[in-house]
Amino acid sequence: MAEVLFEALTRRGEDVVVEGHDESLSANRIVDEAELGARTLRAEGLRPFAPVPVEVENRPTDVIDLLAVYRAGGVAVPIHRATPEVRRREMLDMLRPSPLLEGASTIVFTSGSTGAPKGVVLRADRQADKLAAIAAETRWPHRARTLLALQLTFSFGQWVTWLTILTGGTLVLPERLTVEAAARRLAAGGVDRLPAVPTMLRALLEARVPAFTGTVLAGGERLPLALGARIRADWPAAALGDIYGLTETGTSDFFVDPEDYDAAAGSLGRPARGIDVRVAEDGELRIRSPWGMAGYLNDPARTAAAYDADGYFRTGDLVSERPDGRLALVGRASDMINKGGLKVAPREVEDALAAHPGVAAVLVAGIPDRATGEAVAAGVVARPGAELDPEALRGWVAERLEKYKAPSRILVLPALPAGRTGKADRGMLRALFRKPRRRSV
């Protein structure tokens, strides 16, 4: 990993590689400062493949700090500077020596349905090979200017950063990772690639930025059909693609190519070359990838349970096959709502609500209910100028789906709750319903 990145940087000389926060970093400066950082780490006693926490906040120098760890032979562990102390301590306590770290380059902390952090160990050789594979799959252009509206703690943000360097491009950072800052930087122009989670894309549309004319790559969470249609309507000259993948499988397992968007919208798209896919009897998508993780740090039981007997990773995502043979995401197995024995997939309720002309964004989750065990609950965001009535929205869903799938409670929100990576968060939505009611039925 280090060799590939430093070789690419060395060839670029005084080319600007990262710009933002009122400074520009040339390739030469990045190499010099990363080499200095690596020497310092080795002088301080860093052993090969030892984990090194790196505090990041999407600043230009964060790229240097991560590269310094790679160059020194350590394993980079990106942790956001604003991470709460309790969660930070949980992560740091997991960074113990492990045979799993031999050959590793990065540990990415993710959280599952329990919210507890899991340390996903990524091997250096697999990361480097996967970057080359993504470049080929996306036909990533040489010298592209890419707006990084993604966290560096997020595998999506990491591969975008390293791929931009490898392809001679420039990484453009907003002064802060907020919708307002990203919108200002996008409006300023000079950007031709926009990889982002759909939650960010929706917010940028609401911010009324001038029509983007480059390539939009959605990923990290499901791209609703209604949002995809709106992106294409509001930014008609932009190319829109969609990516599905997991940190554990090496990311970017399926692609909806921009030129195939009309036919593939709403599906996972085509599987990446080199991966094997199967659908279990219960509808769970399983993936076997040559670029998968080494395992979960210091958690062999969880690592073993993550794979089936044939080495396929259990994604936890439920899919169905469309008439055209493409797979469509139904939802997370852990997100399925059990309403008195009747199963409700949040996605289909979200799609029904998203079709309402006054709804800009929607998120659905199951909440505890004394009578039925779980109830369907929805958080909705209104389009500018629209007034949303929860009772009318409930009727809207009941006209389109089975009546039991209509939300029992609907909360009108200024924005969907989102986690650190910018993705809409069902757990945070559930917490809102535990608070005193406000504009909710």
N, C-alpha and C positions, 0 to 999 in steps of 0.2 A: 504493500500500500504506500509506504513512505517513498520507495524508489520510484514508483510510477508518478506520484504527484510531484516530487522534487525534480525529476527529469523533465516533466512538462513545464514547470516553472522556470527552470534553468534556461530552457530554449527561448523563453519569452522576454528576457532582459528587462527593459524599462517599460514594457507594456503595462497599462493599468489593469489590475486583476480584480481589485475590490475598491468600490467607491461608496461613500456615504458618511454621515456624521461629520461633514465638512472636511474630510480628508480622503486622499486617494492613495492606495497602496500599489506600488509597482511589483512585478514579479521579483526583481532583484531585492527589494526591501523585504518582502515576505521571506525569501530564502535566507537572507542575512540574519533577520531577527529570529526566525525559527531555528536556525543553526545555533545561534547564541543561546536560545532557550533550551535547546537539547543539551548543549554542553553544560549548562547550569544544572539541569536535572541529573545528568550523569555524575557531575561533581558532588551532588548532594546524596549520591548513593543509590540512584534508581537502578533496580535490577531488571533484566530483560523480562518483558511481559508482566511487569507489575502494574496494577491499576493506578491511574493518576486522575483524581477529580479535576475537572476544568470548568470553572464558572463561566457561563456564557449568557449573553443578553443581545445577541445579534449585532455586536459591534465589529468593526473591521479587524480589530486586534484579536478577536476570538478565533478567527481563522488561523492566525499565527500561533496562538497558544495550542490549538489542537494539533497543528502540524509539528510543533516542537516535541510533543509527546510521541507522535509517530516516529520522528527522526531519532529520538533518544531510545527507541525500542520498547517504550512502554505501551500501555493500553489506555486510550483516552476514554474518560467517563464524563460526558457533558452533563452538567447540572445547572439549571437556570439560577441566576443570582437571586431571584425573588422566591425561590422554593422555601416554603415554611420550614422552620427549624426542626420540627418533629419529623417531617417527611425526609428532610436532608439527612438527619441522623439515621433514619431507617436505611437509606441508601448507603451511607458511609459504613455502617455496621456490616453490610453485606460484602464489602470489598476486602475479603480475606483471600490469602493465597489459595490457588486451586489448580489442579492439573488441566482443567478446562481452558485456562488462560494461555497455555502453550500455543504459540502461533496466532494469538488474537491481536486485534488492533483497536477494537471499540467495544464498549459496553453501553447498550441503550436501555434505559429504564422505561418500561411500559407498565401500565396498570390494567388489570383485567376487571371482571365483574365485581371482585371483592374490593377493588381500589388499592390493594396492597401492591407496592412496586415489585416488578420482576426484572432481574438483570439479564438481558439478552446478550450473550457473548457472540460477537461476530469475528470471524477469522480474517486476517489481512489478505490472504490470497483470494478468498471467495469475494471479499468486498471489491478488490481490484478487478477481478473477472466480471463481476456483476455490473460495474460501471461501464465496461466495454459493451456488455450485452444490452444495457439500457440505451447507450448511445446508438447502437445499431437498430434497436426496436423503434426508437422515437425519431430516428434520423436527425439527431440533435445537430444543429448547424454549427459551423465553425464561426467563432468570434461573435456569438450571440450576446446580447445584453439582457441579463435576466434579473428581474426584480425578485428579491428573496423575501417574500411575505410569509415565511415559514420559520418555525423555531429550529435552532441548531441542536436542540435536544431530541428532535423528531427525525426519524430515519429519512423521511421525505426531504426535509431541509438539508440533511447531510449529503445525500447523493446528488441533490441539485447543486450544492456548493462545489463538491469535488468534480462533478461532470463539467461544470462551467469552466473550471480551471483546466481540465484535461483537453477541452475543445477550443482553447484559446479565447474564451469569452470573458466578459466582465460581469461581476456580481454587484448588483446595485442594491444597497441597503437603505430602507427608509430610516429616518432619524429615530423612530421608535416603532416597535411592532404593534401598531394600532391601526384601525381602519382609517382614521383621519390622516395619519402620516403616510400610509400606503397610498391613499387616494391622492394626496398632494404630490407624491413622487411619480405616480402614474400619470397624473395630469401634466406634469412638467415635461413629459415626453422622453425620448431616448431609450425606451425599453421595448424589446421585441419578443420577450417570452415572459409569461406570467404563470408559474406553477403555484397553486394555492388550494386550500381546502374549500369546499363549497360554501361553508359558512362565511369565509372571507369574501368569496366572489359575490355572494348575495349582498353583503354589506357594501362592497364597492359599487354595485349597481345602485343601491339605495343612496349612495353618496353622490350620484349623478356625475361621475367623472366623465371627461370627454371620451367618446367611443374609442375603445382600444382596437388597434388594427393588427396586432401580432398574434402569437399562438398562446392560447390558454390551455393549461394542463391541470385538470381537476384531479384530486386524489386525497387519500387520508380518510375519507368518509364518502358515503353514497351521494352521487349527484342526482337529485330528483329530476324527473322529466320536465317538470314545470320550470325549474331553474335553468336547465339546459336550454329550453326553448326561449327563455327570457334573455339569456346571454347572447344567443344568436340573433334575437330581435333587436336588442339594444346596441350590440356591437357587431353589426352585420359583416364587417370586413375581417373580423377575427376568425381564426381557425380554432375549433374546440375539440380537445381530446380528453379522455378519461382513463385513469389508471387505478387498478385494484392490486393490492398486495399487502403483505404483513411483514413486520420487522423480522419475525422468526423464519420466514421463508426466503429472506433476502430482498424483500420488497418487489414491487412491479411485476406481478405474476400474470396479469391480464391487461390488455390494452384495447381501448376504443380509439381507433385512429381517426384524426380529423376528417379525412376523405371518406371514411366509412360511417360517420356519425349518424346520418339519417337512418341507415339500416340497423345500426347496432345500439342506438340510444336506449337506455333502460336495461341493458344487459351488461355483463362483465366484459364483453368483447371477445377478442381472440386470446388464447393462452400464449404466453411468451415461449419462444423456441427454447427447448432444453428442459422444460418442466413437464411432469406427468400429473394428470388430474384425474380424480375419481369422485363420484358422488355416492356416499353411503346410503344404506336403505332408509335411514331417517331423514335424508336430504342434506346431510352435512357435506360441505365441500372439503375435500382433502387434497393436499398438494405435496408432491415429492420434488424437491429442487436441489440441484447441485450447489446452489449458493446459500443453502439454509444455515441457520445458526449452529454454533458448536453445542449450545445448550443453555439452560438457565443457570446463572451463577450460583454455585453452592446449593443447588436444589435438584439432585439427581432423580428424586421421586417425581417431581413435576415435569422434568425433562422426559422421563420414560413415558409418563402418562400422556404427553403431548403428541405421541406418534402411535399409529396403529401397527399391527404385526408386520406389515409390509413396508414400513418406513415412511408412510404418508403422514404429513402433519395435519392434525385435527384443527381446522381453522375456527370451528365454532360458528361459522356462517352457514345458514341454510339457503339452498338454491333450488331453482326449478328449471327444467329445460323448456325453452320456447319452441314454437313450431319450426323456427329457422335453425334449430340446433344449438343456438347460443344459450349460455346459462344466465339466469337472472337472479339477483340477490333477493331473497325473501326476508331475511333479517337474521339477527343473532339468536342462536338457540337460547342463550341466557336472557334475551330480551323478550321472548315470547310471553304473552300475558295469558294466564289461566283464569278465566272468569267463570267460576262455578263449573269447571270441567270443559268449558268451551275455549278453544285456543284462538287467540287474536295476535296477528303479526303487526307490530307497530307500523311497519312500512306501508301496508295497504291503507291504514287509517290516515297516515301522513299524506299519501298520494291523493286520497279523496279530499282531504282538507286543502291541500295545496292547489287543487283545481278550482277552489272558490275564488272569484275575482278580487275579493278584498283581502285575501291572505298573502302576505309576503313570505312568511316562513312559518314552519310548524315542526314540533317535536312531540312524540307520543311515548308514554311509558306506562307501566303498570304500577298502581299504588295499592296499599293494603285496603281491604274492604271487609267489614264484619260479615256481611251477608253472602258474598260470593268469593271470598278469599282475596281476589284481586279485582280491581276496577280499571277501566281504560281512562287515562287522563291525558290531556293535550295542552301544550303551551303554544299559543299562536301570536304572530306579530302581524299587525295590520299594514297594508300598503298606505303610503302617504294620502291623507284625505279620506280614508275609509273608516267606517265605524263597524266594529264587529260585535255581534250579539251572540253570546254563547249558545242560547237556546236555538237560534236560527242555524248556527253551525252544526249543532247536534242533528237537527232535522236534515240538513244538507248531506251529512254522512249517512243517515238512515235511509235516504232515498237512493243511495248508490251502493251500499253494502248491507249485509245482514244487520238487523236492528241492534243485536247485542254487541256489535262492534262500534257503535256510536259512543263517543266519550261520555262517561258519567260526569266528568268535571272538565271544564275548559277554562284556562287562565289566559287572559290577554296580557301580553308582555311587551315592553319596549324593545327587547332583543332576546334571542334565545340564549340560555345559559351555555357557556362554552368553557372548556378546560384550557390548560396551559398551551396546548398545541393549536388551539383555535377551533377544534372540532366541537360541535354541539354535544352536550353531555346529559345523558338521560338520568344519571344519578343526581346531578345538580337540579334537574327538573323535579325529580321526586321530592327533593328537599324543600323546594318551593311550595309544594302542596302540603307539606307538614306545617307550614307557617300559617298565621291567621289569614283568612280568605280576603282576597282583594280582586274585585272584578272577575269573580269566578262563580260558576254555577255547577 
